[in-house]
Amino acid sequence: MNEESNNTKGAATPSLSARIGDVQDVVATCRYLNEAIFMAAGALMNIDATNALQAVSSEIEDRLLVVRDGLDAIREALR
């Protein structure tokens, strides 16, 4: 084994960082789709259905933000 093959952090970081970026892109897309659902729910004629869908959409948004923040923290730790 040479010195370069023992340096796993240097070799893995760019690839891992790129993969984290890919996941962040998926999370962002999910947030946009979730926002579309939230807005579409506002057009429903049934207030109970609107409220239920918008409540679920808000919970989804909160969890997606937690995922985004976690991925940001992981990316920072890799630097």
QUIMO-V5337 format. One record per pair of residues at least 12 apart in sequence whose C-alpha atoms are under 10 Angstrom apart, sorted by sequence separation. I is the first residue (numbers start at 1). J is the second residue. D is the distance in Angstrom with one decimal. If there is no record, write none. Layout:
[[I:J:D] [I:J:D]]
This chain:
[[38:50:8.5] [41:53:6.2] [42:54:7.8] [38:51:9.6] [40:53:9.3] [41:54:6.5] [39:53:9.7] [40:54:9.2] [38:53:6.8] [39:54:8.2] [37:53:7.9] [38:54:5.2] [41:57:9.4] [37:54:7.9] [38:55:8.6] [38:56:8.7] [39:57:9.6] [35:54:9.3] [37:56:9.9] [38:57:5.9] [34:54:9.5] [37:57:7.2] [38:58:7.9] [36:57:9.5] [34:56:9.6] [35:57:7.4] [34:57:6.2] [35:58:8.8] [38:61:10.0] [33:57:9.9] [34:58:8.6] [35:60:9.7] [31:57:9.4] [34:60:7.4] [35:61:8.2] [34:61:7.2] [31:60:8.2] [32:61:9.5] [30:60:9.2] [31:61:6.4] [34:64:9.8] [30:61:8.8] [31:62:9.7] [31:63:9.9] [31:64:6.9] [27:61:9.9] [30:64:7.9] [31:65:8.6] [28:64:8.3] [27:64:6.5] [28:65:9.2] [27:65:8.4] [24:64:9.8] [27:67:7.7] [28:68:8.2] [27:68:6.9] [26:68:10.0] [24:67:8.5] [25:68:9.5] [23:67:9.6] [24:68:6.4] [27:71:10.0] [23:68:8.9] [24:69:9.6] [24:71:7.1] [20:68:9.8] [23:71:8.3] [24:72:8.6] [21:71:8.4] [20:71:6.6] [21:72:9.1] [20:72:8.5] [17:71:9.7] [20:74:8.4] [21:75:8.7] [20:75:7.1] [17:74:8.8] [18:75:9.5] [16:74:9.9] [17:75:6.2] [16:75:8.6] [17:76:9.4] [17:78:7.7] [13:75:9.1] [16:78:8.7] [17:79:9.1] [14:78:9.1] [13:78:6.5] [14:79:9.6] [12:78:9.6] [13:79:8.0] [10:78:9.7] [9:78:8.3] [10:79:9.9] [9:79:9.8]]
